[in-house]
Amino acid sequence: MTYEIIAKDVEETTALAIKLAGKLQPGDVLALEGDLGAGKTAFTKGIAKGLGITRNVNSPTFTIIKEYKGRLPLYHMDVYRMEDQEEDLGFDEYFTGGGVTIVEWAHLIKNQLPAELLLIHIYHHTNDSRRFVFSPAGERYEDLCKEIFK
């Protein structure tokens, strides 16, 4: 089952992300997909805000992983520029760790992702609005979506 919502602007995107962040638990994995400029990093900034992270969050494009401290640690990955998608960089340690992991361009490392995660596609809808499609994989994420979209 999928869940869809339209965010008419960046403020609604942030509000959606904050709402989701309030329900996240250690070990949760969010896989973000969307074209360049779709809003993956803006959504991640909202998650960070919802986790109480005060540091500026930006895309870890050239470092692959950035870590932030908040209510839960946030591991922000951007795998867009990975040379070898099969290279083992120890991602599983993040996926099973005590924080929340967000992976931008997750399809590039699909073989390394856990079987259970929340896949979020972000699409340009109109100039400022975005369409979010949440696809939960696993009971934990199905329950999470039910809470968010009730």
C-alpha positions as CSV (number, residue, x, y, z in Angstrom):
1,M,0.0,0.0,0.0
2,T,1.2,3.5,-0.7
3,Y,0.3,6.8,0.9
4,E,0.3,10.1,-0.9
5,I,0.2,13.7,0.2
6,I,0.8,17.1,-1.6
7,A,2.8,19.7,0.2
8,K,2.0,23.1,-1.3
9,D,5.3,24.7,-0.3
10,V,8.5,24.2,1.7
11,E,6.7,25.1,5.0
12,E,4.2,22.2,4.4
13,T,7.1,19.9,3.5
14,T,8.9,20.9,6.7
15,A,5.7,20.3,8.7
16,L,5.2,16.8,7.2
17,A,8.9,15.9,8.0
18,I,8.5,17.2,11.6
19,K,5.4,15.1,12.1
20,L,7.2,12.0,10.8
21,A,10.3,12.8,12.9
22,G,8.2,12.7,16.0
23,K,7.3,9.1,15.4
24,L,10.8,7.8,14.4
25,Q,12.7,5.3,16.5
26,P,16.3,4.0,16.6
27,G,17.1,1.9,13.6
28,D,14.5,3.5,11.3
29,V,15.6,3.9,7.7
30,L,14.1,6.4,5.2
31,A,15.0,5.9,1.6
32,L,14.5,9.1,-0.4
33,E,14.0,9.3,-4.2
34,G,13.4,12.2,-6.5
35,D,14.9,14.3,-9.2
36,L,17.5,16.9,-8.6
37,G,15.8,19.8,-6.8
38,A,12.7,17.7,-5.8
39,G,13.2,18.4,-2.1
40,K,15.1,15.5,-0.6
41,T,17.4,17.7,1.4
42,A,14.6,20.1,2.4
43,F,12.7,17.1,3.7
44,T,15.7,15.9,5.6
45,K,16.2,19.3,7.1
46,G,12.6,19.0,8.4
47,I,13.3,15.6,9.9
48,A,16.4,17.0,11.6
49,K,14.3,19.9,13.0
50,G,11.8,17.4,14.3
51,L,14.6,15.4,16.0
52,G,15.8,18.6,17.8
53,I,18.9,19.0,15.7
54,T,20.0,22.7,15.6
55,R,23.0,22.3,13.3
56,N,22.6,23.3,9.7
57,V,21.8,20.3,7.7
58,N,23.0,20.1,4.1
59,S,23.5,17.5,1.5
60,P,26.5,15.2,2.1
61,T,27.1,14.8,-1.6
62,F,30.9,14.8,-1.4
63,T,31.3,13.1,2.0
64,I,28.5,10.5,1.5
65,I,27.5,10.4,5.2
66,K,27.0,13.2,7.7
67,E,26.0,12.6,11.3
68,Y,24.0,14.9,13.5
69,K,23.0,14.7,17.2
70,G,19.5,15.3,18.4
71,R,16.7,13.3,20.2
72,L,18.1,10.5,18.1
73,P,21.3,10.6,16.0
74,L,20.6,11.3,12.4
75,Y,22.7,9.6,9.7
76,H,22.3,11.5,6.4
77,M,23.6,9.7,3.4
78,D,23.8,11.0,-0.2
79,V,25.0,8.1,-2.4
80,Y,24.5,10.0,-5.7
81,R,28.2,10.2,-6.5
82,M,29.3,6.7,-5.3
83,E,31.7,5.2,-7.9
84,D,31.0,1.6,-7.0
85,Q,27.6,0.8,-5.7
86,E,28.7,-2.7,-4.6
87,E,31.5,-1.3,-2.4
88,D,30.9,-2.2,1.2
89,L,31.2,1.0,3.2
90,G,29.6,-0.3,6.3
91,F,26.2,1.1,5.7
92,D,24.6,-1.8,7.7
93,E,26.2,-0.4,10.9
94,Y,24.1,2.7,10.4
95,F,21.0,0.9,9.4
96,T,21.1,-1.2,12.6
97,G,22.4,1.5,14.8
98,G,20.8,3.7,17.5
99,G,19.8,6.5,15.1
100,V,17.7,7.3,12.1
101,T,19.2,6.9,8.7
102,I,18.1,8.9,5.6
103,V,19.5,7.8,2.3
104,E,19.2,10.1,-0.7
105,W,19.3,8.3,-4.1
106,A,18.7,5.0,-2.3
107,H,18.2,3.0,-5.4
108,L,21.9,3.3,-6.2
109,I,22.7,1.0,-3.2
110,K,19.5,-1.0,-3.2
111,N,21.4,-4.3,-2.6
112,Q,22.8,-2.8,0.6
113,L,19.5,-1.5,2.0
114,P,17.6,-3.3,4.7
115,A,14.5,-5.2,3.6
116,E,12.4,-3.1,5.9
117,L,12.4,0.6,5.3
118,L,10.2,3.5,4.4
119,L,10.7,4.5,0.7
120,I,9.6,8.1,0.0
121,H,9.4,9.4,-3.5
122,I,9.3,13.2,-3.9
123,Y,7.9,14.6,-7.1
124,H,7.6,18.1,-8.5
125,H,3.9,18.8,-8.5
126,T,3.7,22.5,-9.4
127,N,6.2,25.3,-9.1
128,D,6.4,25.2,-5.3
129,S,4.4,22.1,-4.4
130,R,5.6,18.6,-4.1
131,R,3.9,15.2,-4.1
132,F,5.1,12.7,-1.6
133,V,4.5,9.0,-2.1
134,F,5.3,6.9,1.0
135,S,5.8,3.1,0.3
136,P,6.4,1.2,3.5
137,A,8.3,-2.1,3.5
138,G,7.6,-4.0,6.7
139,E,5.1,-3.9,9.5
140,R,7.0,-1.2,11.4
141,Y,6.8,1.2,8.5
142,E,3.2,0.3,7.6
143,D,2.2,1.2,11.2
144,L,4.2,4.4,11.0
145,C,2.4,5.4,7.8
146,K,-1.0,4.7,9.3
147,E,-0.1,7.0,12.2
148,I,1.1,9.8,10.0
149,F,-1.8,9.6,7.5
150,K,-4.8,9.0,9.9
